[in-house]
Amino acid sequence: MLDRVIRNASLVDGTGAPARPASIGVKDGRIAAVYDADESPEAAEVIDAGGHVVCPGFIDPHTHYDAQILWDPAASPSNLHGVTTVIAGNCGFTLAPLAPGDGDYTRRMMARVEGMPLPALEAGVDGKWDSFAEYLARLDGNLGVNAGFLVGHCAIRRRVMGTAAVGNEPTQTQLDEMVALLRTSIEAGGLGFSTTLARTHSDGDGQPVASRWATRAELLALAGEVSRHEGTSLEYASDGCLDGFSDDDVEFMIEFARAGQRPLNWNVLTIDSHEPARYRNQLEAMDRCREAGTRVVALTMPIIVGMNMSFLTFCALNLMPDWGPILGLPLVARKACLRDPEVRAFMRARAASPEVGVFGRLTGWGGYVIGDTYSEANAGLTGRRIDDIAAERGIEPFDALLDVVLADDLRTVLWPGATDDDDASWDLRAEAWEHPSVMIGGSDAGAHLDRMAGAPYPTQWIGDCVRGRRLTTLERAVNHMTDVPARLFGLRDRGRIAEGYHADLVIFDPATVDAGPVEMVNDLPGDTGRLVSRAVGVDRVLVGGVDIVIDGRETGARPGQVIRSGADTYTADLV
């Protein structure tokens, strides 16, 4: 007899095939069978789907849950939005391996580079492990979702080279030790290797993170080790991922992927009709990689991610060309600079320069909406657009924005008005979703906690782009978020509803499914906050046949597994 049967379902199986009426039988955490709608197999429990969609659990291929999952095994709010498997350890950053006494450095680095509140890391990440195996062992038996982890370059470099990892090349002996450490980490279950060369990634001291000091020879040696292990992959971040790839960038990606003999993915393809050259450049780079016999995949977010900005704390505004030194000044000096007309003119000009790259999407100053305010002078401005305020005051939008934040001692919460929310940009996104080297993902869930909310993208995409804009079909959207990432990472028996596959399932109402409004909640360790959005229209989320979410509420069940290379993965095809 079955453990459970889900009846009266509209089955979307993950392959892209048309939805059809069906029942799904579950036994011992796996899908025992898929039945025609009129069949009635016996089961200990019957779940009536009410005609709603049943599909495979969503797979988020780019998260930074490495820290949060230690105090929040459910990986919220991703779980609420139907995500049943997360891939972490991206961009070269992992919490293991960890050298004794390096906990403080690692926490400060993760706070700076990935926007995890330092008090939360200090309260929630004790660092009581050394090896990658010990870190994974902390998670065994205590996960609400399935989680797999790439091995981060920065951690490996720091473990072998110590403080010399920043600013130096390794000796041959140190390189050999890094390769050996990567080997043991993958043998413990690491899903492959991640690294970053991106200028946006600096440690807690403001220095380029360890991996940015690596030579090509070092990177190729580490990729070569990945090629020796089953079910592994590569992940990479660089300036080209932000600004467009040079010929040298493309040649390196080809060389890197060849050395690893594994798929390579990068984050994130940002699509803006006002910057079509960058979009075309990045897709053409993927075409060149494919023609060279390698598989290089661009991740892209199918939604406009809700985020906020502040001139008080580190955020993407610091990454505008030459803004960093100004916004890095002590508060009094920073305010004085922001009042200076010459400094304002300089900042405005640099934000409009070609060097701004992908961050140009944050320069629609008039479209910014005022969030929380903290002064009498700004009373009544919450919810108002900067261009309206500027028109009332007879000044330029950029000046109006700075005047508002200065009145709040820079504490004002700002919601950027996206420059890429136009019909032409949405048409380009729909085009990109069908490119053979593009995959949906890049949420950064678990990172930038008080600045952006990417975790809700599965439900928001279906609500906005399937039901609302009609830019793709439900079946194709589900395929993008289930079978496609499962095949990239070689996840055994995941990503489809088929006999023998893991019973990782989502039941939702296609007429209402969506992401709710983004709000700030203070539920992190250290009494710190994060932006969250709850799911709408999600009835149930199951991992291994066990309910982890019912009607939008977590059950507290912990059926998730640590996904380990080889045991739980196979080597993906390079075509």
RODO-2510 file (C-alpha; in nm, 4 decimals, decimal comma):
residues 575
     n   res          X          Y          Z
     1     m     0,0000     0,0000     0,0000
     2     l     0,1156     0,3518    -0,0764
     3     d     0,2104     0,5933     0,1982
     4     r     0,0261     0,8772     0,0287
     5     v    -0,1575     0,9429    -0,2928
     6     i    -0,2225     1,2881    -0,4374
     7     r    -0,5490     1,2786    -0,6311
     8     n    -0,7351     1,5244    -0,8508
     9     a    -0,4090     1,6827    -0,9669
    10     s    -0,3198     1,8784    -1,2767
    11     l     0,0183     1,7148    -1,3348
    12     v     0,3014     1,9321    -1,4706
    13     d     0,5836     1,6783    -1,4640
    14     g     0,8879     1,9023    -1,5197
    15     t     0,9732     1,7803    -1,8699
    16     g     0,7812     2,0553    -2,0480
    17     a     0,5021     1,8147    -2,1477
    18     p     0,1451     1,9496    -2,1405
    19     a    -0,0386     1,9390    -1,8091
    20     r    -0,2728     1,6428    -1,7651
    21     p    -0,5097     1,5087    -1,4975
    22     a    -0,3372     1,2456    -1,2829
    23     s    -0,2774     1,0954    -0,9413
    24     i     0,0663     1,0546    -0,7862
    25     g     0,1521     0,7698    -0,5523
    26     v     0,4262     0,8127    -0,2894
    27     k     0,6081     0,5334    -0,1060
    28     d     0,9209     0,5567     0,1136
    29     g     0,9939     0,9123     0,0041
    30     r     0,9820     0,8308    -0,3670
    31     i     0,7247     0,8491    -0,6421
    32     a     0,5935     0,4952    -0,6657
    33     a     0,3778     0,5540    -0,9726
    34     v     0,1892     0,8124    -1,1749
    35     y    -0,1717     0,7053    -1,2371
    36     d    -0,4436     0,8138    -1,4741
    37     a    -0,6946     1,0428    -1,3111
    38     d    -0,9625     0,7720    -1,2909
    39     e    -0,7417     0,5225    -1,1034
    40     s    -0,7785     0,4938    -0,7248
    41     p    -0,4795     0,3180    -0,5686
    42     e    -0,4926     0,2403    -0,1965
    43     a    -0,2898     0,4604     0,0341
    44     a    -0,2548     0,5306     0,4034
    45     e    -0,3305     0,8962     0,3335
    46     v    -0,5090     1,0710     0,0488
    47     i    -0,4375     1,4308    -0,0461
    48     d    -0,6966     1,5970    -0,2680
    49     a    -0,5198     1,8534    -0,4861
    50     g    -0,8534     2,0084    -0,5795
    51     g    -0,7589     2,0307    -0,9457
    52     h    -0,4544     2,2421    -0,8631
    53     v    -0,1122     2,1969    -1,0212
    54     v     0,1265     1,9349    -0,8834
    55     c     0,4828     1,9742    -1,0100
    56     p     0,8370     1,8835    -0,9019
    57     g     0,9887     2,0911    -0,6254
    58     f     1,1759     2,3935    -0,7559
    59     i     1,5567     2,3912    -0,7566
    60     d     1,7397     2,7175    -0,6816
    61     p     2,0866     2,6864    -0,8397
    62     h     2,2457     2,9967    -0,6904
    63     t     2,2008     3,0653    -0,3210
    64     h     2,4152     3,1654    -0,0256
    65     y     2,2353     2,9695     0,2425
    66     d     2,5726     2,8461     0,3775
    67     a     2,5280     3,0464     0,6995
    68     q     2,1510     3,0829     0,7379
    69     i     2,0858     2,7116     0,7015
    70     l     2,2772     2,6544     1,0278
    71     w     2,0110     2,8408     1,2272
    72     d     1,7246     2,8054     0,9782
    73     p     1,7273     2,4494     0,8369
    74     a     1,4066     2,5260     0,6481
    75     a     1,5867     2,7781     0,4228
    76     s     1,3071     3,0317     0,4440
    77     p     1,1516     3,1975     0,2591
    78     s     1,2616     2,9802    -0,0364
    79     n     1,0721     2,6835     0,1068
    80     l     0,7481     2,8832     0,1181
    81     h     0,7791     2,9464    -0,2566
    82     g     0,8104     2,5788    -0,3460
    83     v     1,1894     2,5430    -0,3464
    84     t     1,2850     2,1944    -0,2286
    85     t     1,6543     2,1909    -0,3284
    86     v     1,9132     2,4671    -0,2961
    87     i     2,2685     2,4890    -0,4265
    88     a     2,5004     2,6985    -0,2073
    89     g     2,8740     2,7636    -0,1908
    90     n     2,8585     2,9962    -0,4907
    91     c     3,0871     3,2840    -0,5984
    92     g     3,3903     3,1269    -0,4295
    93     f     3,2484     3,1667    -0,0762
    94     t     3,1958     2,8817     0,1705
    95     l     3,2247     2,8479     0,5467
    96     a     3,4483     2,5430     0,5110
    97     p     3,7221     2,4394     0,5151
    98     l     3,7961     2,6698     0,8054
    99     a     4,1284     2,7192     0,9819
   100     p     4,1314     2,7482     1,3620
   101     g     4,0932     3,1134     1,4588
   102     d     3,9646     3,2187     1,1158
   103     g     3,6009     3,2411     1,2141
   104     d     3,6112     3,6169     1,2701
   105     y     3,7750     3,6881     0,9342
   106     t     3,5274     3,4636     0,7525
   107     r     3,2248     3,6166     0,9239
   108     r     3,3424     3,9704     0,8452
   109     m     3,4089     3,8740     0,4827
   110     m     3,0639     3,7189     0,4426
   111     a     2,9070     4,0250     0,6015
   112     r     3,0823     4,2581     0,3569
   113     v     3,0704     4,0588     0,0368
   114     e     2,7331     3,8847     0,0731
   115     g     2,5407     4,1312     0,2868
   116     m     2,4789     3,8966     0,5794
   117     p     2,4348     4,1034     0,8974
   118     l     2,7466     4,0601     1,1082
   119     p     2,5547     4,0288     1,4384
   120     a     2,3539     3,7433     1,2846
   121     l     2,6726     3,5669     1,1751
   122     e     2,8343     3,6182     1,5148
   123     a     2,5307     3,4769     1,6937
   124     g     2,4399     3,2021     1,4457
   125     v     2,7697     3,0707     1,3030
   126     d     2,9955     2,9237     1,5722
   127     g     3,2623     2,7963     1,3309
   128     k     3,3132     2,4736     1,5275
   129     w     3,4418     2,2732     1,2334
   130     d     3,7584     2,2446     1,0326
   131     s     3,6988     2,0321     0,7236
   132     f     3,4274     2,0407     0,4606
   133     a     3,3178     1,7003     0,5872
   134     e     3,2674     1,8371     0,9389
   135     y     3,0607     2,1276     0,8071
   136     l     2,8321     1,8955     0,6082
   137     a     2,8006     1,6658     0,9100
   138     r     2,6492     1,9596     1,1029
   139     l     2,3624     1,9569     0,8530
   140     d     2,2945     1,5848     0,8229
   141     g     1,9530     1,4980     0,9650
   142     n     1,8618     1,8621     1,0266
   143     l     1,7440     2,0025     0,6947
   144     g     1,3978     2,0996     0,5836
   145     v     1,5071     2,1168     0,2191
   146     n     1,7746     1,9358     0,0212
   147     a     2,1027     2,1266     0,0060
   148     g     2,4201     2,0815    -0,1948
   149     f     2,7371     2,2873    -0,1615
   150     l     3,0127     2,3801    -0,4021
   151     v     3,3601     2,4207    -0,2503
   152     g     3,4630     2,7857    -0,2383
   153     h     3,8010     2,9017    -0,3658
   154     c     3,8413     3,1695    -0,0980
   155     a     3,8070     2,9174     0,1848
   156     i     4,0586     2,6794     0,0264
   157     r     4,3105     2,9567    -0,0345
   158     r     4,2736     3,0976     0,3174
   159     r     4,3037     2,7512     0,4770
   160     v     4,6306     2,6806     0,2948
   161     m     4,7918     3,0249     0,2707
   162     g     4,6568     3,1976     0,5812
   163     t     4,6786     3,5759     0,5745
   164     a     4,9048     3,5514     0,2683
   165     a     4,5991     3,4409     0,0657
   166     v     4,5241     3,8094     0,0086
   167     g     4,7876     3,9801    -0,2052
   168     n     5,0040     3,6823    -0,3009
   169     e     5,0463     3,3919    -0,5403
   170     p     5,0886     3,0450    -0,3926
   171     t     5,4119     2,8539    -0,4005
   172     q     5,4037     2,5236    -0,5864
   173     t     5,3786     2,3452    -0,2533
   174     q     5,0828     2,5623    -0,1503
   175     l     4,9115     2,5035    -0,4848
   176     d     4,9542     2,1293    -0,4408
   177     e     4,8009     2,1611    -0,0936
   178     m     4,5046     2,3561    -0,2343
   179     v     4,4428     2,0885    -0,4953
   180     a     4,4619     1,8185    -0,2255
   181     l     4,2226     2,0141    -0,0015
   182     l     3,9762     2,0528    -0,2871
   183     r     4,0036     1,6770    -0,3475
   184     t     3,9178     1,5837     0,0114
   185     s     3,6354     1,8410     0,0182
   186     i     3,4775     1,6950    -0,2948
   187     e     3,5262     1,3420    -0,1629
   188     a     3,3319     1,4561     0,1454
   189     g     3,0441     1,5609    -0,0797
   190     g     3,1304     1,8987    -0,2311
   191     l     2,9487     1,9444    -0,5621
   192     g     3,2448     2,1027    -0,7377
   193     f     3,4356     2,4283    -0,7305
   194     s     3,3337     2,7950    -0,7277
   195     t     3,5489     3,1039    -0,7650
   196     t     3,5302     3,4775    -0,8204
   197     l     3,7468     3,7336    -0,9961
   198     a     3,4800     4,0068    -0,9785
   199     r     3,5801     4,3547    -0,8643
   200     t     3,2651     4,3750    -0,6519
   201     h     3,3961     4,1105    -0,4103
   202     s     3,6069     4,2478    -0,1254
   203     d     3,6680     4,1090     0,2233
   204     g     3,5845     4,2638     0,5588
   205     d     3,9037     4,4728     0,5420
   206     g     3,8083     4,6150     0,2020
   207     q     4,0752     4,4106     0,0216
   208     p     4,0072     4,1959    -0,2866
   209     v     3,8965     3,8526    -0,1647
   210     a     4,1520     3,5709    -0,1759
   211     s     4,0453     3,4183    -0,5083
   212     r     4,0951     3,7487    -0,6921
   213     w     4,4712     3,7029    -0,6459
   214     a     4,4743     3,3680    -0,8251
   215     t     4,6676     3,3142    -1,1475
   216     r     4,5235     3,1334    -1,4472
   217     a     4,7510     2,8383    -1,3722
   218     e     4,6066     2,8100    -1,0203
   219     l     4,2490     2,8197    -1,1477
   220     l     4,3163     2,5592    -1,4146
   221     a     4,4881     2,3280    -1,1659
   222     l     4,1846     2,3407    -0,9367
   223     a     3,9435     2,2882    -1,2272
   224     g     4,1523     1,9897    -1,3328
   225     e     4,0946     1,8305    -0,9921
   226     v     3,7179     1,8747    -1,0369
   227     s     3,7376     1,6689    -1,3579
   228     r     3,8498     1,3649    -1,1564
   229     h     3,5269     1,3390    -0,9554
   230     e     3,1830     1,2202    -1,0574
   231     g     2,8848     1,4510    -1,0428
   232     t     3,0664     1,7825    -1,0100
   233     s     3,0418     2,1230    -1,1750
   234     l     3,2086     2,4658    -1,1860
   235     e     3,0795     2,8112    -1,0974
   236     y     3,2431     3,1444    -1,1764
   237     a     3,1969     3,5178    -1,1193
   238     s     3,3892     3,7878    -1,3018
   239     d     3,3643     4,1470    -1,4196
   240     g     3,2439     4,0114    -1,7545
   241     c     2,9354     3,8767    -1,5794
   242     l     2,8517     4,2385    -1,4954
   243     d     2,9792     4,4390    -1,7884
   244     g     3,0157     4,2039    -2,0858
   245     f     3,2927     3,9626    -2,1811
   246     s     3,6182     4,0463    -2,3563
   247     d     3,7780     3,7995    -2,5961
   248     d     4,0215     3,7052    -2,3194
   249     d     3,7289     3,6392    -2,0830
   250     v     3,5731     3,4023    -2,3342
   251     e     3,9002     3,2204    -2,3949
   252     f     3,9463     3,1780    -2,0202
   253     m     3,5962     3,0366    -1,9707
   254     i     3,6595     2,7865    -2,2500
   255     e     3,9956     2,6902    -2,1011
   256     f     3,8525     2,6693    -1,7478
   257     a     3,5567     2,4521    -1,8548
   258     r     3,7856     2,2296    -2,0640
   259     a     4,0195     2,1783    -1,7700
   260     g     3,7266     2,0772    -1,5514
   261     q     3,5427     1,8765    -1,8201
   262     r     3,2299     1,9899    -1,6417
   263     p     2,9509     2,2434    -1,6966
   264     l     3,0402     2,5982    -1,5878
   265     n     2,7728     2,8438    -1,4791
   266     w     2,7973     3,2152    -1,4036
   267     n     2,5724     3,4721    -1,2391
   268     v     2,3919     3,6815    -1,3450
   269     l     2,2713     3,7733    -1,6944
   270     t     2,0969     4,1076    -1,6414
   271     i     1,8693     4,2121    -1,9268
   272     d     1,7937     4,5764    -2,0011
   273     s     1,6652     4,7068    -2,3332
   274     h     1,8607     5,0271    -2,2695
   275     e     2,1850     4,8228    -2,2731
   276     p     2,1263     4,5753    -2,5583
   277     a     2,4950     4,5534    -2,6486
   278     r     2,5847     4,3959    -2,3138
   279     y     2,3059     4,1388    -2,3443
   280     r     2,4069     4,0452    -2,6985
   281     n     2,7741     4,0300    -2,6016
   282     q     2,7047     3,7850    -2,3193
   283     l     2,4837     3,5570    -2,5261
   284     e     2,7374     3,5593    -2,8096
   285     a     3,0051     3,4627    -2,5561
   286     m     2,7939     3,1619    -2,4562
   287     d     2,7574     3,0685    -2,8231
   288     r     3,1367     3,0800    -2,8685
   289     c     3,1861     2,8584    -2,5633
   290     r     2,9340     2,6070    -2,6970
   291     e     3,0972     2,6074    -3,0417
   292     a     3,4285     2,5302    -2,8688
   293     g     3,2776     2,2136    -2,7203
   294     t     3,2268     2,3439    -2,3654
   295     r     2,9089     2,3976    -2,1684
   296     v     2,8975     2,7447    -2,0143
   297     v     2,5597     2,8510    -1,8780
   298     a     2,4377     3,1980    -1,7828
   299     l     2,1958     3,2269    -1,4923
   300     t     1,9272     3,4918    -1,5187
   301     m     1,6513     3,6082    -1,2891
   302     p     1,3085     3,6098    -1,4565
   303     i     1,1744     3,8850    -1,2292
   304     i     1,2735     4,2315    -1,1154
   305     v     1,4028     4,1678    -0,7662
   306     g     1,2653     4,3797    -0,4868
   307     m     1,5473     4,5631    -0,3106
   308     n     1,6163     4,8661    -0,1013
   309     m     1,9111     5,1023    -0,0801
   310     s     2,0628     5,3253     0,1815
   311     f     2,3421     5,5793     0,1769
   312     l     2,4230     5,4771     0,5343
   313     t     2,5249     5,1124     0,4849
   314     f     2,7194     4,9193     0,2231
   315     c     2,5037     4,8346    -0,0783
   316     a     2,5184     4,8345    -0,4564
   317     l     2,5407     5,2149    -0,4651
   318     n     2,8942     5,1789    -0,3310
   319     l     2,9803     5,0013    -0,6553
   320     m     2,9015     5,2959    -0,8814
   321     p     3,2253     5,4125    -1,0487
   322     d     3,4286     5,6141    -0,7962
   323     w     3,1430     5,6309    -0,5457
   324     g     3,3045     5,3828    -0,3090
   325     p     3,5594     5,6233    -0,1531
   326     i     3,2844     5,8814    -0,0949
   327     l     3,0319     5,6410     0,0592
   328     g     3,3087     5,4767     0,2590
   329     l     3,3918     5,7988     0,4466
   330     p     3,2987     5,8417     0,8144
   331     l     2,9447     5,9688     0,8547
   332     v     3,0211     6,3386     0,9144
   333     a     3,2634     6,3566     0,6207
   334     r     3,0273     6,1558     0,3992
   335     k     2,7407     6,3965     0,4670
   336     a     2,9642     6,6952     0,3934
   337     c     3,0615     6,5435     0,0572
   338     l     2,7015     6,4668    -0,0342
   339     r     2,6080     6,8305     0,0316
   340     d     2,8850     6,9609    -0,1967
   341     p     2,7466     7,0587    -0,5439
   342     e     3,0757     6,9665    -0,7112
   343     v     3,0765     6,6216    -0,5505
   344     r     2,7139     6,5725    -0,6556
   345     a     2,7973     6,6661    -1,0135
   346     f     3,0927     6,4256    -1,0087
   347     m     2,8802     6,1398    -0,8713
   348     r     2,6035     6,2016    -1,1245
   349     a     2,8540     6,2053    -1,4113
   350     r     3,0297     5,8887    -1,2988
   351     a     2,6965     5,7075    -1,2597
   352     a     2,6175     5,7997    -1,6217
   353     s     2,9561     5,6825    -1,7539
   354     p     3,0111     5,3619    -1,9567
   355     e     3,2003     5,2137    -1,6600
   356     v     2,8766     5,1857    -1,4617
   357     g     2,7921     4,8644    -1,6455
   358     v     2,5052     4,6642    -1,5008
   359     f     2,4647     4,9057    -1,2096
   360     g     2,3219     5,1572    -1,4548
   361     r     1,9837     4,9967    -1,3847
   362     l     1,9979     5,1688    -1,0433
   363     t     2,0447     5,5179    -1,1858
   364     g     1,6822     5,6039    -1,2574
   365     w     1,6907     5,8521    -0,9682
   366     g     1,3465     5,9954    -1,0339
   367     g     1,1894     5,6502    -1,0119
   368     y     1,3148     5,5854    -0,6573
   369     v     1,0377     5,5462    -0,4014
   370     i     1,0873     5,6661    -0,0440
   371     g     1,0579     5,3917     0,2181
   372     d     1,1128     5,4501     0,5873
   373     t     1,2098     5,8010     0,6970
   374     y     1,3482     5,9247     1,0305
   375     s     1,3173     6,3033     1,0486
   376     e     1,0463     6,5651     1,0819
   377     a     1,1673     6,7220     0,7583
   378     n     1,0798     6,4013     0,5725
   379     a     0,7398     6,3484     0,7347
   380     g     0,4834     6,2387     0,4788
   381     l     0,7368     6,1359     0,2128
   382     t     0,7065     5,7579     0,2614
   383     g     0,5680     5,5970    -0,0537
   384     r     0,6383     5,8984    -0,2736
   385     r     0,8531     5,9027    -0,5902
   386     i     1,1625     6,1177    -0,6100
   387     d     1,0620     6,2729    -0,9444
   388     d     0,7429     6,4085    -0,7862
   389     i     0,9345     6,5509    -0,4914
   390     a     1,1913     6,7047    -0,7279
   391     a     0,9190     6,8696    -0,9375
   392     e     0,7629     7,0243    -0,6266
   393     r     1,0997     7,1601    -0,5166
   394     g     1,2093     7,2709    -0,8619
   395     i     1,5361     7,0747    -0,8517
   396     e     1,6918     6,7783    -1,0266
   397     p     1,5857     6,4286    -0,9066
   398     f     1,9384     6,3366    -0,7951
   399     d     1,9589     6,6500    -0,5818
   400     a     1,6151     6,5804    -0,4353
   401     l     1,7176     6,2263    -0,3462
   402     l     2,0331     6,3418    -0,1658
   403     d     1,8461     6,6178     0,0159
   404     v     1,5989     6,3617     0,1498
   405     v     1,8636     6,1187     0,2737
   406     l     2,0713     6,3971     0,4288
   407     a     1,7702     6,5105     0,6318
   408     d     1,7596     6,1575     0,7784
   409     d     2,1339     6,1422     0,8498
   410     l     2,1506     5,8987     0,5536
   411     r     1,9155     5,6455     0,7193
   412     t     1,6390     5,6799     0,4587
   413     v     1,5259     5,3521     0,3020
   414     l     1,5064     5,3863    -0,0769
   415     w     1,3331     5,1536    -0,3227
   416     p     1,4970     5,1883    -0,6652
   417     g     1,2831     5,2380    -0,9688
   418     a     1,4040     4,9768    -1,2157
   419     t     1,5071     5,1088    -1,5567
   420     d     1,4466     4,7651    -1,7103
   421     d     1,0723     4,7310    -1,6403
   422     d     0,9674     4,8174    -1,9952
   423     d     0,8054     4,6063    -2,2663
   424     a     1,1251     4,5835    -2,4692
   425     s     1,3210     4,4471    -2,1713
   426     w     1,0514     4,1886    -2,1023
   427     d     1,0598     4,0802    -2,4679
   428     l     1,4371     4,0351    -2,4411
   429     r     1,3927     3,8272    -2,1249
   430     a     1,1456     3,5983    -2,2978
   431     e     1,3947     3,5603    -2,5814
   432     a     1,6776     3,4773    -2,3395
   433     w     1,4718     3,2113    -2,1601
   434     e     1,4778     3,0053    -2,4781
   435     h     1,8525     3,0341    -2,5379
   436     p     2,0227     2,6934    -2,4938
   437     s     2,2907     2,8395    -2,2640
   438     v     2,0592     3,0333    -2,0311
   439     m     1,9122     2,8935    -1,7092
   440     i     1,6704     3,0495    -1,4615
   441     g     1,8317     3,1293    -1,1268
   442     g     2,0578     3,3700    -0,9472
   443     s     1,8368     3,4525    -0,6493
   444     d     2,1278     3,5001    -0,4037
   445     a     1,8816     3,3727    -0,1400
   446     g     2,0457     3,3757     0,2010
   447     a     2,2560     3,6805     0,1087
   448     h     2,1989     4,0566     0,0943
   449     l     1,9326     3,9872     0,3521
   450     d     1,8392     4,3449     0,4354
   451     r     1,8782     4,4769     0,0818
   452     m     1,7053     4,2430    -0,1656
   453     a     1,4492     3,9654    -0,1895
   454     g     1,5321     3,7217    -0,4676
   455     a     1,4064     3,4022    -0,3006
   456     p     1,0415     3,4432    -0,4149
   457     y     1,1236     3,4245    -0,7866
   458     p     0,9486     3,0888    -0,8567
   459     t     0,6017     3,2012    -0,7513
   460     q     0,6519     3,5595    -0,8698
   461     w     0,7598     3,4411    -1,2149
   462     i     0,4532     3,2223    -1,2536
   463     g     0,2225     3,4933    -1,1235
   464     d     0,3731     3,7808    -1,3211
   465     c     0,5136     3,6327    -1,6405
   466     v     0,3030     3,3205    -1,6972
   467     r    -0,0397     3,4282    -1,5759
   468     g     0,0062     3,8050    -1,6104
   469     r     0,2336     3,8964    -1,9005
   470     r     0,1883     3,5582    -2,0783
   471     l     0,5548     3,5520    -2,1805
   472     t     0,5899     3,1756    -2,1436
   473     t     0,3806     2,8713    -2,0605
   474     l     0,3356     2,7185    -1,7184
   475     e     0,4867     2,3930    -1,8397
   476     r     0,7976     2,5679    -1,9725
   477     a     0,8390     2,7755    -1,6566
   478     v     0,8202     2,4639    -1,4386
   479     n     1,0691     2,2872    -1,6683
   480     h     1,3093     2,5805    -1,6294
   481     m     1,2964     2,5584    -1,2489
   482     t     1,3053     2,1803    -1,2088
   483     d     1,4421     1,9510    -1,4772
   484     v     1,6837     2,2030    -1,6310
   485     p     1,8854     2,2760    -1,3121
   486     a     1,8621     1,9094    -1,2093
   487     r     2,0318     1,8124    -1,5360
   488     l     2,2991     2,0843    -1,5045
   489     f     2,4083     1,9609    -1,1616
   490     g     2,3386     1,5958    -1,2391
   491     l     2,0968     1,5566    -0,9476
   492     r     1,9987     1,1907    -0,9369
   493     d     1,6240     1,1267    -0,9557
   494     r     1,5205     1,4877    -0,9045
   495     g     1,3558     1,7518    -1,1198
   496     r     1,0723     1,5397    -1,2621
   497     i     0,7611     1,3600    -1,1495
   498     a     0,8350     1,0079    -1,2641
   499     e     0,8470     0,6617    -1,1113
   500     g     1,1462     0,6205    -0,8806
   501     y     1,2151     0,9920    -0,8451
   502     h     1,2283     1,1652    -0,5077
   503     a     0,8867     1,2853    -0,3963
   504     d     0,9895     1,6525    -0,3856
   505     l     0,6632     1,8173    -0,4875
   506     v     0,4734     2,1462    -0,4935
   507     i     0,0961     2,1847    -0,5052
   508     f    -0,0299     2,5302    -0,6029
   509     d    -0,3281     2,7129    -0,7458
   510     p    -0,2282     2,8434    -1,0912
   511     a    -0,5023     3,1078    -1,0742
   512     t    -0,3579     3,2771    -0,7654
   513     v     0,0042     3,1659    -0,7137
   514     d     0,2337     3,4646    -0,6637
   515     a     0,4734     3,6319    -0,4228
   516     g     0,3338     3,8634    -0,1587
   517     p     0,4651     4,2121    -0,0795
   518     v     0,8249     4,2515     0,0345
   519     e     0,8563     4,3494     0,3996
   520     m     1,1298     4,3822     0,6602
   521     v     1,1161     4,1376     0,9512
   522     n     1,3530     4,1116     1,2472
   523     d     1,3864     3,7348     1,2820
   524     l     1,7602     3,6806     1,2390
   525     p     2,0027     3,6003     1,5210
   526     g     2,1412     3,9087     1,6887
   527     d     1,8004     4,0801     1,6518
   528     t     1,8767     4,1758     1,2923
   529     g     1,6378     4,2101     1,0000
   530     r     1,5866     4,0839     0,6494
   531     l     1,3553     4,1399     0,3554
   532     v     1,1024     3,8619     0,3023
   533     s     0,8034     3,7916     0,0845
   534     r     0,5533     3,5190     0,1667
   535     a     0,4010     3,2956    -0,0983
   536     v     0,0446     3,3230    -0,2237
   537     g    -0,1522     3,0278    -0,3583
   538     v     0,0900     2,7521    -0,2494
   539     d    -0,1040     2,4671    -0,0888
   540     r     0,1739     2,2249     0,0014
   541     v     0,5452     2,1720    -0,0377
   542     l     0,6792     1,8188     0,0092
   543     v     1,0377     1,6971     0,0442
   544     g     1,0830     1,3208     0,0241
   545     g     0,7076     1,2820     0,0474
   546     v     0,6888     1,4748     0,3770
   547     d     0,5053     1,8061     0,4120
   548     i     0,7397     2,0943     0,4940
   549     v     0,4823     2,3664     0,4126
   550     i     0,1015     2,3452     0,4359
   551     d    -0,1102     2,6466     0,3392
   552     g     0,1853     2,8815     0,3633
   553     r     0,3044     2,7657     0,7062
   554     e     0,6133     2,5640     0,7867
   555     t     0,5466     2,2286     0,9506
   556     g     0,8857     2,2024     1,1199
   557     a     0,9596     1,8688     0,9509
   558     r     1,3227     1,7993     0,8585
   559     p     1,3175     1,5440     0,5724
   560     g     1,5839     1,7206     0,3630
   561     q     1,9149     1,5645     0,2627
   562     v     2,2678     1,6908     0,2113
   563     i     2,3269     1,6278    -0,1587
   564     r     2,6755     1,4845    -0,1997
   565     s     2,8712     1,4556    -0,5228
   566     g     2,8844     1,1090    -0,6710
   567     a     2,6433     0,9529    -0,4232
   568     d     2,3576     1,1870    -0,5144
   569     t     2,4814     1,3259    -0,8458
   570     y     2,6033     1,2045    -1,1831
   571     t     2,8309     1,3802    -1,4307
   572     a     2,6221     1,6031    -1,6526
   573     d     2,6550     1,6067    -2,0294
   574     l     2,8600     1,8800    -2,1903
   575     v     2,6073     1,9385    -2,4669
***
